[in-house]
Amino acid sequence: MRVLPAIPFDSGSPRKRRIWYSAPALSSTSGHSHRRLLSNERVFARRSFGAGSLITFMGGFSTYALSFLLPLFYQYVRGESVLHTGLLLIPQGIGTIFYVIALRPLAARIDGRIVVAAGVVTTMIGTLPFALAGAEGDTAALLAGQFAQGIGFAATTFPVLELALSGLRHDEAARGGAAFSIVQRVGAPFGVALIAVILQRLLDTATTPSATVAAFNDTFWWIFVLSAVPLLLATALPARKTTGIPH
């Protein structure tokens, strides 16, 4: 098992200089997106769109954070190669495909709030095996957890988008789609950055292999807890049936 090395932050390091050099570009991009978001702010007054946007933003702390953390877990805790890690991540994609092909007809006959809430719960269940995992063993449980995460991702992402846009007028649809895309682009990196900071803080005090495993476990618990926020927000979505994916 390999210990994830800490990232040096001394002011003279090339890594630090690259971060500083990229700051103006990031600020410019963020400012442009912020201006676009403000121009579409009226659509957030719609209950369905506002709630859907919050769920999508918080998805950065769960779904997208998992996409960041899972490869690190396999490589630095389980000692897997890059190729083997990629193969181990396949069940998550299979779960998403399974939802679209097999579960979409059922989701179309159910209240959209229930579909989204069930997707969030499924993602949380899929996170548990990693929060409890050790340095070896339980591979079947981890793969099953990723399959559940894939189903949860599809059950939250696609219906939330459809429900959010369904509450807008025809002339608001284009602006709403652009605003929703911005929320997703902001929420995903923000959530991943927060989880990365939490993981690094925990690893800074990890001096043994078992402590490194515990650091990853605790980070997965953070994702589990933060995933509960979209579950509460799902109650604010309109009571509509969905097709399971946006048209």
Long-range contacts (C-beta under 8 A, 24 or more apart in sequence): 1-76, 1-77, 1-78, 1-79, 1-135, 1-209, 1-212, 1-213, 2-75, 2-76, 2-79, 3-76, 3-203, 3-206, 3-209, 3-212, 4-72, 4-76, 4-199, 4-203, 4-212, 6-200, 6-203, 6-204, 7-200, 33-182, 33-185, 33-186, 36-178, 36-179, 36-182, 37-179, 37-182, 37-183, 39-175, 40-175, 40-176, 40-178, 40-179, 40-182, 41-179, 42-172, 43-168, 43-172, 43-175, 43-176, 43-179, 44-179, 46-167, 46-168, 47-167, 47-236, 47-238, 48-163, 48-164, 48-166, 48-167, 48-237, 48-238, 49-164, 49-165, 49-167, 49-168, 49-176, 49-179, 49-180, 50-236, 51-164, 51-233, 51-234, 51-236, 51-237, 52-160, 52-161, 52-163, 52-164, 52-180, 52-237, 53-164, 53-179, 53-180, 53-183, 54-230, 54-233, 55-116, 55-156, 55-160, 55-230, 55-233, 55-234, 55-237, 56-157, 56-160, 56-161, 56-164, 56-180, 56-183, 56-184, 56-187, 57-183, 57-184, 57-186, 57-187, 57-190, 58-187, 58-191, 58-226, 58-229, 58-230, 58-233, 59-156, 59-157, 59-184, 59-187, 59-188, 59-191, 59-230, 60-186, 60-187, 60-188, 60-189, 60-190, 60-191, 60-192, 61-187, 61-191, 61-194, 61-195, 61-223, 61-226, 61-227, 61-229, 62-120, 62-123, 62-124, 62-127, 62-191, 62-223, 62-226, 62-227, 62-230, 63-123, 63-149, 63-152, 63-153, 63-156, 63-157, 64-187, 64-188, 64-191, 64-192, 65-191, 65-192, 65-194, 65-195, 65-223, 65-226, 66-123, 66-127, 66-149, 66-223, 67-192, 68-192, 68-195, 68-196, 69-130, 69-195, 69-199, 69-216, 69-219, 69-220, 69-223, 70-130, 70-146, 72-199, 72-216, 73-130, 73-133, 73-216, 73-220, 76-212, 76-216, 77-133, 77-135, 77-212, 77-213, 77-216, 78-135, 78-136, 88-142, 88-143, 88-146, 89-146, 91-143, 91-144, 91-146, 91-147, 91-150, 92-146, 92-147, 92-149, 92-150, 92-153, 93-150, 94-147, 94-150, 95-146, 95-147, 95-148, 95-149, 95-150, 95-151, 95-152, 95-153, 95-154, 96-150, 96-151, 96-153, 96-154, 97-150, 98-147, 98-150, 98-151, 99-150, 99-151, 99-154, 99-155, 99-244, 100-154, 100-158, 100-244, 100-245, 103-151, 103-154, 103-155, 103-244, 104-243, 104-244, 104-245, 105-244, 107-155, 107-159, 107-242, 107-243, 107-244, 108-241, 108-242, 108-243, 108-244, 109-241, 110-241, 110-242, 111-239, 111-240, 111-241, 112-159, 112-162, 112-163, 112-237, 112-238, 112-239, 112-240, 112-241, 112-242, 113-234, 113-235, 113-237, 113-238, 113-239, 115-155, 115-159, 115-242, 115-244, 116-155, 116-156, 116-159, 116-160, 116-163, 116-230, 116-234, 116-237, 117-231, 117-234, 117-235, 118-155, 119-151, 119-152, 119-153, 119-154, 119-155, 119-156, 119-159, 120-152, 120-156, 120-227, 120-228, 120-230, 120-231, 120-234, 121-152, 121-231, 122-148, 122-149, 122-151, 122-152, 122-155, 123-148, 123-149, 123-152, 123-153, 123-156, 123-227, 124-152, 124-224, 124-227, 124-228, 124-231, 125-152, 126-150, 126-151, 126-152, 127-220, 127-223, 127-224, 127-227, 128-224, 130-216, 130-217, 130-220, 131-217, 131-220, 131-221, 131-224, 132-217, 133-213, 133-216, 133-217, 134-213, 135-209, 135-210, 135-213, 154-244, 155-244, 156-230, 158-242, 158-244, 158-245, 158-246, 159-242, 159-244, 159-245, 160-237, 161-246, 162-242, 162-243, 162-245, 162-246, 162-247, 163-237, 163-238, 163-240, 163-242, 165-246, 166-238, 166-240, 167-238, 191-226, 195-219, 195-222, 195-223, 198-222
